[in-house]
Amino acid sequence: MAARAPVSTSVRLLDRLRKAYYNAAGFNKLGLVRDDTLYEDDDVKEAVRRLPETLYNDRVFRIKRALDLSLKHQILPKDQWTKYEEDVPYLEPYLKEVICERKEKAEWDKK
């Protein structure tokens, strides 16, 4: 029984650290989600191109709003910040697919 307490305590501590880091990063205060902040290399650009129209339009809206707020040196009201629990990696499945296809193509080009 005593061995379980440190495990659950460490899990809670790790979760608190993740949330603290998420809030310290600052992008959530502009209404962005983590996938909006990825560096746009060729793989990310292709994954964004493959997004469904609704997800793409939501992404563009969030980025434009963040740029506008940044130029005005403002942040969103706290109730509009992106919460850690609400940040869903919407781009990740498309990005994994693009990377897998690129690696597969490289393997075929070797032959």
PEBELDA-V680681 format. One record per helix or strand of 3 or more residues. SS is the DSSP state (alpha for helix, beta for strand). FROM is the first residue (numbers start at 1). LEN is the number of residues. If there is no record, write none. Layout:
((SS:FROM:LEN) (SS:FROM:LEN))
//
This chain:
((alpha:2:24) (alpha:27:4) (alpha:34:4) (alpha:42:8) (alpha:53:19) (alpha:78:3) (alpha:84:3) (alpha:92:19))
//
